[in-house]
Amino acid sequence: MMRTLSPLGIGLLSAMLQACAPAFADHLLLTYIEKPPLYYTDSTGKPAGIVLERVQAALTGHTFSFQSRSPRRAIEEIRANQVPTCSIGWFKTPERESFAVFSAPITQNAPMLVVVRATKHDSFRNHPSLSALLAAPKLRVGVVAGFSYGKKLDDLLLPLGDRLDVAPSVSTNLRKLVAWRVDAVFINAEELDYYLKEAQIRVEDIVPLSFPDMPPEEYRYLMCSRKTPPGLIQQFNNALPLVKDKPRS
């Protein structure tokens, strides 16, 4: 179970890591997409989140800045390779490894949920598995542009072809769902409440479903430009075990 760090806990860990690791040489741009409660911009405009705090603590000794990004922009900045930059919480895929460098794993979420309209709940319950659901000939699934859902789930979705409806965000997918423009969307359990509020959708209008054959969520990493110093990534990897799963003070 993931636990967050209090400000005091981050301070103490920072002092420990500062004492045992040399300062990093280069400024690092750290980007994040809005994915609460893992990493997001809070109500005061500051970066926050369980995983963001973990990354912050593991980068003690280095000068860095956080900036929120759209998924597409975060990827393109890393592909452009203009400056040392890393983005928080990405799956590792062969295509991304062709232009980016990845850290050690920073987190692993619970398996995805399939969210459907409440009015269609009974018909979806007739499918005993995710494979059976995706085999339904008229099923339209909402997905997010530029996102990977992990290799195993990506491979299951690929045969749907033009029955995949691509949208710029999870919130847009949910609005399409309740408007009967798609039949199902995939969402992490930890994020569902946030995106329902953002899309202004009532809880009673949707039903989240779990399936026994849903692929386990893959690990998420820092995805970095090739200009990011290898020593920086190595020191981050070395520090990460010290800051994982620390209880609140």
Secondary structure by P-SEA (a helix, b strand, c coil): cbbbbcaaaaaaaaaaaaaccccccbbbbbbbcccccccccccccccccaaaaaaaaaaccccbbbbbbcaaaaaaaaaaccccccccbbbbcaaaaacccccccccccccbbbbbbccccccccccccaaaaaacccbbbbbbccccccaaaaaaaccccccccccccaaaaaaaaaaccccbbbbbcccaaaaaaaaccccccbbbbbbccccccccccccccccccaaaaaaaaaacccccccccc
